[in-house]
């Protein structure tokens, strides 16, 4: 990724390591068994200083990367969540997402600063409930 424009991971608190974090601290919720689980992926962007149309294009690029229905996503100003319920999560999907976000950011000559990307294993009951809440 480029040094100033495009997708840039913040190095605050991470030193030189801007890699993804696989969460190992989350607790089980909704009384579900870990036998069937999915992932909650949380991208933590800083405030995006761009027109709304560019922000929407960034969101669309993220959504297209994972290929899930709109209910599988929740966008808040500093937390973009993906609820993955499709079996194994391939790291290549994360790379595809980064590439798509970077492409949009470079296209509009903006910096899309990310303070982290966390992949949290979650019981399927948790994932399904959040997808339902997003409908």
C-alpha positions, 0 to 999 in steps of 0.5 A: 500500500502507498505511504500517504494516499489509499488504504493506510493502517495506523501505526498508533499502538501497533509499532511496525505491525499493521497486520490483522488481529485474530481475537482470542479474548471474546467470550461466548454469547447467547449460550451457543456452542462453539461447534458451529461458529462464524466470524465478526470482522471489525474494521476500525477506520478513522473519520473519512474526510471525503464526500458521502459518495466516496464513503458509499463507494468504499462501503460497496467495495468492502461489501463486494469483496465478501459477497454477502447480502446487505444484512451481513454488514453494519456501518458505524462511523468508526466501526465497520462490521461484517458478520460472516456465516459462510463457513471457513473464512479465507485470508484471501478475502481480507486481502481482496477487501484491502485491495478494493478499499485501496483502489477506491482511496487511490482513485479519489486521492484520499487517505483511508486510515484504518486503526485495526482489523479484528477477526473475532470467532463468534457462535453462530447464534450471535452471528445470526442474531446480528444479521436479523437485527440488520434486516 
